[in-house]
Amino acid sequence: MKTFTKWIAAFAMMSSVLAIAGPAEAKCFGFRDNNIRVCIEGHNNAARNQATRVCEDVTGSDCRISGDSGSTCQRSSNIRCYDADGDEQRRIELDD
């Protein structure tokens, strides 16, 4: 019984570590009233803030995220794609 308890404790500890340090998702964020997408590694508040800063630097105005558009951005006549450094790119593909 003692071995079983140790196994359960070890499993619980590993599960909590994996839950906290889960894989980072890469996302391309779209913005209200703007035709740009900013692609950033991550999907947490820091990534959202970084994407917003890039949008504001590029457009010169306030930006509000309208949502994410997956992990790919393809430039078109009405969409412009920017990377985390604020450089415009023709196509961005991030790893999920």
N, C-alpha and C positions, 0 to 999 in steps of 0.2 A: 504494500500500500504506500510505503514511503517513496518508492521509486516512481509510482504513478503520480503522486503529488508533486515531485520534483519535475516530472515531465510536463505536467499541466502548468506549473509556474514558468518553466522555460518557454513553453509555447505562448503563454500570455505575454511574456516580456518581448519575445520576438515579434509578435503580432502588433504590439503597441509601437515598437520601433519602426516597423514597416509602415504603419499607418501615419506616423508623424513624418517620416522621411520618404513619402511616396514619390513616384516619378514626377518630374516637372513636365507640364504640358506646354508645348509651344503653340502660340496662337497669333493670329492676325486680327487686329481689332479694327472695327469700323467706327466712324464718328458721325454724329448727327450733323446734318447740314454741310457735310464735307464729302468730297469724292475720293478720299484717301483711305488707305488701309496701312496700319503700322504693324509689322510682324516682329514679335519679341519672344525670346525663350522664356517660358513660364506663363502662368495664368493666375498668379496671386495678385495681391494689392500692389506690390512693388512693380510687377510687370505692367499692370494697368496704369500706374502713375508714370512709368517710363514712356509708355506708348502715348499717353496724353501729352507729356512734355514734348515728344517728337512732333506730334501733330501741331501743337501750339507754336513750336519753333518754325515749322514749315509754313503754316498758314498765317502766322502773325496774329491770330485771334484765339479766343477761348475755344476749347474742344471738349465735348462730352461724348464718352463712349456710348455707342448705341448697341453694341454687342460684339461677339467675336464671329469671325467668318472662316473658322477652320484654321488649318495650318499652311494654306497656300494662297498666294496672291498673284494674279496675272494682270499686268497693265492692259488697259483697253482705252477706248475713246472716252469713257466716263469713270474709270478707276485708275488711281495712281498708287503705286506700292512703295513703301519706305521701310528700310531696315531699322534696327535699333540705334544706329548711328545717325539716322536722319538722311541717309543717302537714298535717292530714288533708284529703284531697280525695275527691270522689265518683268522679271519673274522671281518670286521668293517661295521656296519650299522648305518648311521647317520639319524636323523630325518630331513626331508625336511622342 
